[in-house]
Amino acid sequence: MQTINTPLGLKLPKLGLGTWPMLGDECTRAVLQALALGYRHIDTAAAYNNEAAVGQALTDSSTPRDQIHLTTKVWWDQLQPKAMRASLEASLKALQTDYVDLFMIHWPGKDWDLARSIETLVALRDEGKALNIGVANFPLPLLRRVVEEIGAPISAIQVEYHVLLGQQHLLDYARQHDMALIAYTPLGRGKAAEQPEIRQIAAKHGVLPSQVALQWLLAQDHVAAIPKASSEANQRANLEACDIHLDDADRALIAALPKNQRVVNPDFAPQWDPAEA
Ligand SMILES: NC(=O)c1ccc[n+]([C@@H]2O[C@H](COP(=O)([O-])OP(=O)(O)OC[C@H]3O[C@@H](n4cnc5c(N)ncnc54)[C@H](OP(=O)(O)O)[C@@H]3O)[C@@H](O)[C@H]2O)c1
């Protein structure tokens, strides 16, 4: 499995397993199965209510903890220093681990003290509770403040990204600053595979439309993807998507698809880049 290696020490397998909205035993089983198949990157969050289930899988698995990249996140109403610390402590306890590989702010806060939240994020990294820190769902102007005004050592940004939603500005920035861009909802929750152009490319190569959508992301420098898959067949298909090759004609067809079809847009979302609304 290819990894994204950054100067801040992030070693991120390009394909990970998304765990939302799996809960309880279903989630434990899916994570265990993924680890057995060779996944080494698991994505969870305090808000998913499945960290204990993920922790159970990590404990039950024969794969050593230090070979697994584990991401968790703190919810946007827990960004005051004390609350953020408590959230990470609770996550570590549920996950049955002393550290996470990546700790992220899940969404920007409301009426919040950005600098204090980021200082706390950095302190948790300095204390070794998170090997790397990042932010999710931050539009570029906010990410720039975090990196350029506050000077925080941000290793990754996680945002929705797939064949129907562009993220060119954030991706350019991530590359310039040597951080990973983790694509969530990378299959557009099924929408990607419904596109006639994606199906046409899949038929040409004798692969699945979902694999075309994933490979388009995985082939991009600095980009990782975290499809959620519960069945063994889907988990395996997504792993195998790492080995597919798309050609220039395929990429041109995908480039011409609309790039503004956002799937995840809750009422607490920030104002998105108009180019990628
Ligand atoms: N940071 C954030 O704010 C944020 C927001 C949303 C999501 N996320 C993360 O991103 C992860 C993935 O996003 P998502 O769940 O929204 O969407 P997604 O990964 O685009 O789509 C998941 C759906 O695709 C199906 N699927 C998976 N592999 C498939 C395959 N090979 N062929 C056909 N169907 C397949 C899954 O079915 P089965 O389960 O039946 O296999 C599931 O119904 C989440 O689990 C979560 O970890 C983060």
The ligand as a Gaussian input file, in Angstrom:
#p B3LYP/6-31G(d) Opt

LIG

0 1
 N      -14.819000      14.609000       8.204000
 C      -16.094000      14.576000       7.916000
 O      -16.841000      15.540000       8.159000
 C      -16.670000      13.354000       7.257000
 C      -17.950000      13.429000       6.675000
 C      -18.450000      12.288000       6.062000
 C      -17.710000      11.122000       6.030000
 N      -16.477000      11.071000       6.622000
 C      -15.664000       9.821000       6.626000
 O      -15.604000       9.321000       5.308000
 C      -16.049000       7.970000       5.276000
 C      -16.655000       7.618000       3.927000
 O      -17.663000       8.527000       3.555000
 P      -19.214000       8.139000       3.362000
 O      -19.546000       6.951000       4.186000
 O      -19.946000       9.386000       3.555000
 O      -19.342000       7.803000       1.805000
 P      -18.643000       6.818000       0.742000
 O      -17.471000       6.157000       1.306000
 O      -18.508000       7.633000      -0.488000
 O      -19.802000       5.756000       0.455000
 C      -20.131000       4.731000       1.343000
 C      -21.144000       3.816000       0.642000
 O      -20.524000       3.197000      -0.494000
 C      -20.710000       1.781000      -0.420000
 N      -19.537000       1.147000      -1.012000
 C      -18.286000       1.047000      -0.478000
 N      -17.463000       0.402000      -1.307000
 C      -18.192000       0.062000      -2.397000
 C      -17.902000      -0.633000      -3.602000
 N      -16.682000      -1.110000      -3.842000
 N      -18.903000      -0.783000      -4.509000
 C      -20.133000      -0.312000      -4.271000
 N      -20.470000       0.356000      -3.153000
 C      -19.519000       0.544000      -2.218000
 C      -20.876000       1.451000       1.035000
 O      -21.620000       0.261000       1.160000
 P      -21.303000      -0.928000       2.209000
 O      -21.044000      -0.307000       3.526000
 O      -22.529000      -1.748000       2.158000
 O      -20.099000      -1.688000       1.757000
 C      -21.623000       2.680000       1.541000
 O      -23.013000       2.539000       1.301000
 C      -17.018000       7.888000       6.472000
 O      -17.221000       6.556000       6.873000
 C      -16.271000       8.703000       7.487000
 O      -15.240000       7.935000       8.106000
 C      -15.938000      12.175000       7.204000

